[in-house]
Structures are given as structure tokens and as C-alpha cells.
Amino acid sequence: MVDRIEKVFHNASYDCQFLGGKSKVKKINCTLELAKKVPYYIAPLPNYQLKTVAELGYT
């Protein structure tokens, strides 16, 4: 059941350390990795902190 739950983290590689490692945790999305993939001209972020990314208001 837990493997079917979608998990969203900001900096998933850090959070997964506490869940047994990234190889053991399934169905992960990382908002930090996603934010880094957005081109600067679309979302000119001064940094990739969760607060900064959240202030963009994308849903």
C-alpha cells in the first residue's frame, strides 16, 4: 500500500535518508529537482529554497 502513495518532497535525496534510502522509497517527486529544470527566463528564481519556489504560485 505504501508503495502506491505518491510522495512529494523538497530535496528528496535528504528526506529519503530517513525513510531507508532513495532506493527503498517508491513514487517520489522532488520539487527541488523540478524547479531546477524550469528555464530561468520562465521562472527567474534567486535561489531554490522551498519558500521561494512556493511563492511562484504554480499549481
PDB file of N, CA, C and O in Angstrom:
ATOM      1  N   MET A   1       0.823  -1.196   0.000  1.00  0.00           N
ATOM      2  CA  MET A   1       0.000   0.000   0.000  1.00  0.00           C
ATOM      3  C   MET A   1       0.864   1.256   0.000  1.00  0.00           C
ATOM      4  O   MET A   1       0.591   2.196  -0.747  1.00  0.00           O
ATOM      5  N   VAL A   2       1.904   1.281   0.832  1.00  0.00           N
ATOM      6  CA  VAL A   2       2.756   2.463   0.934  1.00  0.00           C
ATOM      7  C   VAL A   2       3.449   2.755  -0.394  1.00  0.00           C
ATOM      8  O   VAL A   2       3.677   3.919  -0.724  1.00  0.00           O
ATOM      9  N   ASP A   3       3.784   1.728  -1.152  1.00  0.00           N
ATOM     10  CA  ASP A   3       4.443   1.919  -2.442  1.00  0.00           C
ATOM     11  C   ASP A   3       3.540   2.589  -3.468  1.00  0.00           C
ATOM     12  O   ASP A   3       4.035   3.129  -4.458  1.00  0.00           O
ATOM     13  N   ARG A   4       2.245   2.569  -3.259  1.00  0.00           N
ATOM     14  CA  ARG A   4       1.307   3.187  -4.196  1.00  0.00           C
ATOM     15  C   ARG A   4       1.055   4.652  -3.883  1.00  0.00           C
ATOM     16  O   ARG A   4       0.444   5.354  -4.689  1.00  0.00           O
ATOM     17  N   ILE A   5       1.508   5.124  -2.746  1.00  0.00           N
ATOM     18  CA  ILE A   5       1.275   6.510  -2.339  1.00  0.00           C
ATOM     19  C   ILE A   5       2.316   7.415  -2.989  1.00  0.00           C
ATOM     20  O   ILE A   5       3.516   7.166  -2.883  1.00  0.00           O
ATOM     21  N   GLU A   6       1.852   8.466  -3.661  1.00  0.00           N
ATOM     22  CA  GLU A   6       2.739   9.451  -4.271  1.00  0.00           C
ATOM     23  C   GLU A   6       3.309  10.345  -3.172  1.00  0.00           C
ATOM     24  O   GLU A   6       2.567  10.901  -2.363  1.00  0.00           O
ATOM     25  N   LYS A   7       4.631  10.475  -3.154  1.00  0.00           N
ATOM     26  CA  LYS A   7       5.295  11.279  -2.131  1.00  0.00           C
ATOM     27  C   LYS A   7       5.983  12.464  -2.789  1.00  0.00           C
ATOM     28  O   LYS A   7       6.672  12.306  -3.796  1.00  0.00           O
ATOM     29  N   VAL A   8       5.797  13.653  -2.222  1.00  0.00           N
ATOM     30  CA  VAL A   8       6.404  14.867  -2.757  1.00  0.00           C
ATOM     31  C   VAL A   8       7.261  15.488  -1.668  1.00  0.00           C
ATOM     32  O   VAL A   8       6.792  15.758  -0.562  1.00  0.00           O
ATOM     33  N   PHE A   9       8.528  15.710  -2.003  1.00  0.00           N
ATOM     34  CA  PHE A   9       9.478  16.304  -1.067  1.00  0.00           C
ATOM     35  C   PHE A   9      10.165  17.484  -1.741  1.00  0.00           C
ATOM     36  O   PHE A   9      10.181  17.586  -2.968  1.00  0.00           O
ATOM     37  N   HIS A  10      10.718  18.353  -0.949  1.00  0.00           N
ATOM     38  CA  HIS A  10      11.633  19.369  -1.448  1.00  0.00           C
ATOM     39  C   HIS A  10      13.005  18.931  -0.960  1.00  0.00           C
ATOM     40  O   HIS A  10      13.276  18.937   0.241  1.00  0.00           O
ATOM     41  N   ASN A  11      13.859  18.555  -1.885  1.00  0.00           N
ATOM     42  CA  ASN A  11      15.166  17.946  -1.608  1.00  0.00           C
ATOM     43  C   ASN A  11      14.956  16.501  -1.149  1.00  0.00           C
ATOM     44  O   ASN A  11      15.320  16.128  -0.034  1.00  0.00           O
ATOM     45  N   ALA A  12      14.374  15.719  -2.013  1.00  0.00           N
ATOM     46  CA  ALA A  12      14.019  14.328  -1.716  1.00  0.00           C
ATOM     47  C   ALA A  12      15.208  13.475  -1.312  1.00  0.00           C
ATOM     48  O   ALA A  12      15.062  12.566  -0.495  1.00  0.00           O
ATOM     49  N   SER A  13      16.383  13.748  -1.867  1.00  0.00           N
ATOM     50  CA  SER A  13      17.547  12.929  -1.513  1.00  0.00           C
ATOM     51  C   SER A  13      17.857  13.035  -0.024  1.00  0.00           C
ATOM     52  O   SER A  13      18.313  12.064   0.580  1.00  0.00           O
ATOM     53  N   TYR A  14      17.619  14.189   0.568  1.00  0.00           N
ATOM     54  CA  TYR A  14      17.822  14.363   2.013  1.00  0.00           C
ATOM     55  C   TYR A  14      16.730  13.633   2.799  1.00  0.00           C
ATOM     56  O   TYR A  14      17.029  12.876   3.722  1.00  0.00           O
ATOM     57  N   ASP A  15      15.477  13.858   2.435  1.00  0.00           N
ATOM     58  CA  ASP A  15      14.357  13.268   3.171  1.00  0.00           C
ATOM     59  C   ASP A  15      14.352  11.745   3.106  1.00  0.00           C
ATOM     60  O   ASP A  15      13.988  11.081   4.076  1.00  0.00           O
ATOM     61  N   CYS A  16      14.751  11.198   1.974  1.00  0.00           N
ATOM     62  CA  CYS A  16      14.735   9.742   1.806  1.00  0.00           C
ATOM     63  C   CYS A  16      15.742   9.032   2.703  1.00  0.00           C
ATOM     64  O   CYS A  16      15.594   7.839   2.967  1.00  0.00           O
ATOM     65  N   GLN A  17      16.748   9.733   3.170  1.00  0.00           N
ATOM     66  CA  GLN A  17      17.711   9.142   4.103  1.00  0.00           C
ATOM     67  C   GLN A  17      16.999   8.618   5.346  1.00  0.00           C
ATOM     68  O   GLN A  17      17.415   7.619   5.934  1.00  0.00           O
ATOM     69  N   PHE A  18      15.932   9.294   5.738  1.00  0.00           N
ATOM     70  CA  PHE A  18      15.201   8.931   6.950  1.00  0.00           C
ATOM     71  C   PHE A  18      14.135   7.865   6.694  1.00  0.00           C
ATOM     72  O   PHE A  18      13.504   7.366   7.626  1.00  0.00           O
ATOM     73  N   LEU A  19      13.947   7.526   5.420  1.00  0.00           N
ATOM     74  CA  LEU A  19      12.945   6.520   5.050  1.00  0.00           C
ATOM     75  C   LEU A  19      13.591   5.243   4.525  1.00  0.00           C
ATOM     76  O   LEU A  19      12.926   4.425   3.890  1.00  0.00           O
ATOM     77  N   GLY A  20      14.871   5.071   4.786  1.00  0.00           N
ATOM     78  CA  GLY A  20      15.563   3.850   4.386  1.00  0.00           C
ATOM     79  C   GLY A  20      16.366   3.963   3.109  1.00  0.00           C
ATOM     80  O   GLY A  20      16.866   2.954   2.612  1.00  0.00           O
ATOM     81  N   GLY A  21      16.504   5.147   2.570  1.00  0.00           N
ATOM     82  CA  GLY A  21      17.283   5.333   1.343  1.00  0.00           C
ATOM     83  C   GLY A  21      16.405   5.498   0.123  1.00  0.00           C
ATOM     84  O   GLY A  21      15.288   4.985   0.067  1.00  0.00           O
ATOM     85  N   LYS A  22      16.925   6.221  -0.852  1.00  0.00           N
ATOM     86  CA  LYS A  22      16.142   6.523  -2.047  1.00  0.00           C
ATOM     87  C   LYS A  22      15.765   5.275  -2.836  1.00  0.00           C
ATOM     88  O   LYS A  22      14.737   5.255  -3.514  1.00  0.00           O
ATOM     89  N   SER A  23      16.586   4.237  -2.752  1.00  0.00           N
ATOM     90  CA  SER A  23      16.281   3.004  -3.487  1.00  0.00           C
ATOM     91  C   SER A  23      15.095   2.247  -2.891  1.00  0.00           C
ATOM     92  O   SER A  23      14.463   1.448  -3.582  1.00  0.00           O
ATOM     93  N   LYS A  24      14.792   2.488  -1.623  1.00  0.00           N
ATOM     94  CA  LYS A  24      13.679   1.790  -0.972  1.00  0.00           C
ATOM     95  C   LYS A  24      12.365   2.561  -1.052  1.00  0.00           C
ATOM     96  O   LYS A  24      11.297   1.985  -0.849  1.00  0.00           O
ATOM     97  N   VAL A  25      12.436   3.846  -1.342  1.00  0.00           N
ATOM     98  CA  VAL A  25      11.235   4.675  -1.386  1.00  0.00           C
ATOM     99  C   VAL A  25      10.767   4.776  -2.835  1.00  0.00           C
ATOM    100  O   VAL A  25      11.539   5.138  -3.723  1.00  0.00           O
ATOM    101  N   LYS A  26       9.511   4.456  -3.061  1.00  0.00           N
ATOM    102  CA  LYS A  26       8.946   4.457  -4.412  1.00  0.00           C
ATOM    103  C   LYS A  26       8.016   5.654  -4.594  1.00  0.00           C
ATOM    104  O   LYS A  26       7.542   6.249  -3.626  1.00  0.00           O
ATOM    105  N   LYS A  27       7.769   5.989  -5.854  1.00  0.00           N
ATOM    106  CA  LYS A  27       6.838   7.055  -6.246  1.00  0.00           C
ATOM    107  C   LYS A  27       7.183   8.385  -5.571  1.00  0.00           C
ATOM    108  O   LYS A  27       6.398   8.918  -4.787  1.00  0.00           O
ATOM    109  N   ILE A  28       8.358   8.906  -5.887  1.00  0.00           N
ATOM    110  CA  ILE A  28       8.856  10.150  -5.298  1.00  0.00           C
ATOM    111  C   ILE A  28       8.860  11.254  -6.352  1.00  0.00           C
ATOM    112  O   ILE A  28       9.209  11.018  -7.508  1.00  0.00           O
ATOM    113  N   ASN A  29       8.472  12.450  -5.946  1.00  0.00           N
ATOM    114  CA  ASN A  29       8.664  13.653  -6.742  1.00  0.00           C
ATOM    115  C   ASN A  29       9.412  14.650  -5.880  1.00  0.00           C
ATOM    116  O   ASN A  29       9.133  14.794  -4.690  1.00  0.00           O
ATOM    117  N   CYS A  30      10.360  15.333  -6.486  1.00  0.00           N
ATOM    118  CA  CYS A  30      11.182  16.292  -5.753  1.00  0.00           C
ATOM    119  C   CYS A  30      10.964  17.680  -6.341  1.00  0.00           C
ATOM    120  O   CYS A  30      11.298  17.919  -7.502  1.00  0.00           O
ATOM    121  N   THR A  31      10.407  18.594  -5.555  1.00  0.00           N
ATOM    122  CA  THR A  31      10.160  19.945  -6.048  1.00  0.00           C
ATOM    123  C   THR A  31      11.460  20.691  -6.315  1.00  0.00           C
ATOM    124  O   THR A  31      11.487  21.581  -7.166  1.00  0.00           O
ATOM    125  N   LEU A  32      12.529  20.356  -5.616  1.00  0.00           N
ATOM    126  CA  LEU A  32      13.827  20.988  -5.868  1.00  0.00           C
ATOM    127  C   LEU A  32      14.337  20.611  -7.255  1.00  0.00           C
ATOM    128  O   LEU A  32      14.764  21.479  -8.016  1.00  0.00           O
ATOM    129  N   GLU A  33      14.295  19.332  -7.587  1.00  0.00           N
ATOM    130  CA  GLU A  33      14.745  18.879  -8.907  1.00  0.00           C
ATOM    131  C   GLU A  33      13.867  19.460 -10.013  1.00  0.00           C
ATOM    132  O   GLU A  33      14.371  19.853 -11.066  1.00  0.00           O
ATOM    133  N   LEU A  34      12.566  19.513  -9.779  1.00  0.00           N
ATOM    134  CA  LEU A  34      11.656  20.079 -10.778  1.00  0.00           C
ATOM    135  C   LEU A  34      11.922  21.563 -10.993  1.00  0.00           C
ATOM    136  O   LEU A  34      11.925  22.032 -12.131  1.00  0.00           O
ATOM    137  N   ALA A  35      12.145  22.312  -9.907  1.00  0.00           N
ATOM    138  CA  ALA A  35      12.411  23.749 -10.012  1.00  0.00           C
ATOM    139  C   ALA A  35      13.691  24.017 -10.795  1.00  0.00           C
ATOM    140  O   ALA A  35      13.766  24.990 -11.545  1.00  0.00           O
ATOM    141  N   LYS A  36      14.684  23.176 -10.630  1.00  0.00           N
ATOM    142  CA  LYS A  36      15.951  23.362 -11.343  1.00  0.00           C
ATOM    143  C   LYS A  36      15.821  23.101 -12.841  1.00  0.00           C
ATOM    144  O   LYS A  36      16.664  23.547 -13.619  1.00  0.00           O
ATOM    145  N   LYS A  37      14.783  22.391 -13.251  1.00  0.00           N
ATOM    146  CA  LYS A  37      14.565  22.098 -14.671  1.00  0.00           C
ATOM    147  C   LYS A  37      13.829  23.222 -15.397  1.00  0.00           C
ATOM    148  O   LYS A  37      13.820  23.255 -16.628  1.00  0.00           O
ATOM    149  N   VAL A  38      13.215  24.138 -14.658  1.00  0.00           N
ATOM    150  CA  VAL A  38      12.475  25.238 -15.277  1.00  0.00           C
ATOM    151  C   VAL A  38      13.480  26.287 -15.760  1.00  0.00           C
ATOM    152  O   VAL A  38      14.312  26.744 -14.976  1.00  0.00           O
ATOM    153  N   PRO A  39      13.416  26.676 -17.037  1.00  0.00           N
ATOM    154  CA  PRO A  39      14.362  27.674 -17.547  1.00  0.00           C
ATOM    155  C   PRO A  39      14.253  29.009 -16.801  1.00  0.00           C
ATOM    156  O   PRO A  39      13.172  29.411 -16.371  1.00  0.00           O
ATOM    157  N   TYR A  40      15.380  29.674 -16.660  1.00  0.00           N
ATOM    158  CA  TYR A  40      15.443  30.933 -15.905  1.00  0.00           C
ATOM    159  C   TYR A  40      14.504  31.993 -16.483  1.00  0.00           C
ATOM    160  O   TYR A  40      13.911  32.763 -15.729  1.00  0.00           O
ATOM    161  N   TYR A  41      14.362  32.041 -17.810  1.00  0.00           N
ATOM    162  CA  TYR A  41      13.508  33.066 -18.414  1.00  0.00           C
ATOM    163  C   TYR A  41      12.028  32.847 -18.099  1.00  0.00           C
ATOM    164  O   TYR A  41      11.234  33.782 -18.200  1.00  0.00           O
ATOM    165  N   ILE A  42      11.649  31.639 -17.722  1.00  0.00           N
ATOM    166  CA  ILE A  42      10.260  31.358 -17.345  1.00  0.00           C
ATOM    167  C   ILE A  42      10.030  31.668 -15.871  1.00  0.00           C
ATOM    168  O   ILE A  42       9.012  32.255 -15.506  1.00  0.00           O
ATOM    169  N   ALA A  43      10.966  31.278 -15.038  1.00  0.00           N
ATOM    170  CA  ALA A  43      10.850  31.496 -13.587  1.00  0.00           C
ATOM    171  C   ALA A  43      12.214  31.927 -13.052  1.00  0.00           C
ATOM    172  O   ALA A  43      13.008  31.089 -12.626  1.00  0.00           O
ATOM    173  N   PRO A  44      12.485  33.236 -13.073  1.00  0.00           N
ATOM    174  CA  PRO A  44      13.794  33.724 -12.604  1.00  0.00           C
ATOM    175  C   PRO A  44      13.918  33.640 -11.082  1.00  0.00           C
ATOM    176  O   PRO A  44      13.633  34.605 -10.373  1.00  0.00           O
ATOM    177  N   LEU A  45      14.339  32.498 -10.600  1.00  0.00           N
ATOM    178  CA  LEU A  45      14.462  32.277  -9.163  1.00  0.00           C
ATOM    179  C   LEU A  45      15.831  32.732  -8.659  1.00  0.00           C
ATOM    180  O   LEU A  45      16.852  32.392  -9.257  1.00  0.00           O
ATOM    181  N   PRO A  46      15.862  33.499  -7.563  1.00  0.00           N
ATOM    182  CA  PRO A  46      17.150  33.884  -6.983  1.00  0.00           C
ATOM    183  C   PRO A  46      17.820  32.717  -6.258  1.00  0.00           C
ATOM    184  O   PRO A  46      19.038  32.701  -6.081  1.00  0.00           O
ATOM    185  N   ASN A  47      17.009  31.739  -5.840  1.00  0.00           N
ATOM    186  CA  ASN A  47      17.515  30.537  -5.167  1.00  0.00           C
ATOM    187  C   ASN A  47      16.448  29.450  -5.298  1.00  0.00           C
ATOM    188  O   ASN A  47      15.370  29.691  -5.843  1.00  0.00           O
ATOM    189  N   TYR A  48      16.751  28.279  -4.805  1.00  0.00           N
ATOM    190  CA  TYR A  48      15.814  27.156  -4.920  1.00  0.00           C
ATOM    191  C   TYR A  48      15.245  26.727  -3.574  1.00  0.00           C
ATOM    192  O   TYR A  48      14.864  25.569  -3.402  1.00  0.00           O
ATOM    193  N   GLN A  49      15.184  27.642  -2.627  1.00  0.00           N
ATOM    194  CA  GLN A  49      14.592  27.318  -1.329  1.00  0.00           C
ATOM    195  C   GLN A  49      13.101  27.051  -1.521  1.00  0.00           C
ATOM    196  O   GLN A  49      12.477  27.609  -2.424  1.00  0.00           O
ATOM    197  N   LEU A  50      12.539  26.203  -0.676  1.00  0.00           N
ATOM    198  CA  LEU A  50      11.125  25.849  -0.794  1.00  0.00           C
ATOM    199  C   LEU A  50      10.237  27.088  -0.753  1.00  0.00           C
ATOM    200  O   LEU A  50       9.287  27.192  -1.530  1.00  0.00           O
ATOM    201  N   LYS A  51      10.529  28.014   0.130  1.00  0.00           N
ATOM    202  CA  LYS A  51       9.723  29.234   0.246  1.00  0.00           C
ATOM    203  C   LYS A  51       9.725  30.012  -1.072  1.00  0.00           C
ATOM    204  O   LYS A  51       8.679  30.491  -1.511  1.00  0.00           O
ATOM    205  N   THR A  52      10.877  30.136  -1.693  1.00  0.00           N
ATOM    206  CA  THR A  52      10.995  30.869  -2.953  1.00  0.00           C
ATOM    207  C   THR A  52      10.215  30.173  -4.062  1.00  0.00           C
ATOM    208  O   THR A  52       9.499  30.825  -4.821  1.00  0.00           O
ATOM    209  N   VAL A  53      10.350  28.868  -4.156  1.00  0.00           N
ATOM    210  CA  VAL A  53       9.640  28.100  -5.183  1.00  0.00           C
ATOM    211  C   VAL A  53       8.131  28.191  -4.957  1.00  0.00           C
ATOM    212  O   VAL A  53       7.371  28.347  -5.913  1.00  0.00           O
ATOM    213  N   ALA A  54       7.697  28.095  -3.716  1.00  0.00           N
ATOM    214  CA  ALA A  54       6.268  28.145  -3.397  1.00  0.00           C
ATOM    215  C   ALA A  54       5.661  29.509  -3.716  1.00  0.00           C
ATOM    216  O   ALA A  54       4.487  29.592  -4.076  1.00  0.00           O
ATOM    217  N   GLU A  55       6.441  30.569  -3.588  1.00  0.00           N
ATOM    218  CA  GLU A  55       5.929  31.916  -3.856  1.00  0.00           C
ATOM    219  C   GLU A  55       5.604  32.143  -5.328  1.00  0.00           C
ATOM    220  O   GLU A  55       4.895  33.093  -5.661  1.00  0.00           O
ATOM    221  N   LEU A  56       6.109  31.289  -6.211  1.00  0.00           N
ATOM    222  CA  LEU A  56       5.772  31.411  -7.631  1.00  0.00           C
ATOM    223  C   LEU A  56       4.293  31.156  -7.870  1.00  0.00           C
ATOM    224  O   LEU A  56       3.702  31.722  -8.790  1.00  0.00           O
ATOM    225  N   GLY A  57       3.693  30.306  -7.043  1.00  0.00           N
ATOM    226  CA  GLY A  57       2.263  30.054  -7.125  1.00  0.00           C
ATOM    227  C   GLY A  57       1.832  29.116  -8.237  1.00  0.00           C
ATOM    228  O   GLY A  57       0.651  29.086  -8.583  1.00  0.00           O
ATOM    229  N   TYR A  58       2.753  28.346  -8.809  1.00  0.00           N
ATOM    230  CA  TYR A  58       2.362  27.368  -9.825  1.00  0.00           C
ATOM    231  C   TYR A  58       1.600  26.228  -9.161  1.00  0.00           C
ATOM    232  O   TYR A  58       1.988  25.745  -8.098  1.00  0.00           O
ATOM    233  N   THR A  59       0.523  25.810  -9.795  1.00  0.00           N
ATOM    234  CA  THR A  59      -0.242  24.683  -9.264  1.00  0.00           C
ATOM    235  C   THR A  59      -0.468  23.645 -10.332  1.00  0.00           C
ATOM    236  O   THR A  59      -1.095  22.619 -10.073  1.00  0.00           O
TER     237      THR A  59
END
